[in-house]
């Protein structure tokens, strides 16, 4: 049985992994959770377990990436209080995502 190293319990990535494993017919044996992806990747590179991570963040050369047969997708929402005045950094961040919505999905 593979040992899974995941992001913190009840986080969106954790729940997504558990749900997809159960849909595939098994319950993952989760022995470690951590909010720091670097810690998870370090443990995986030491052979202490496996993890399901976004391809863009699993960049350690010591880790073998195996694409899933089915792509797992989720929605991330960018939310802000429209009644609150934005500082320059927040406005620039919002402009960036609005200008790149085709790369990230609809805004």
Buried (B, 14 or more C-beta within 10 A) or exposed (E): EEBBBBBEEEEEBBBBBBEBBEEEEEEBEBEBBBEEBEEBBBBBEEEEBBBBBEEEEBEBEEBEEEEEEEEEEEEEEEEEEEEEEEEEEEEEBBEEEEEEEEEEEEE
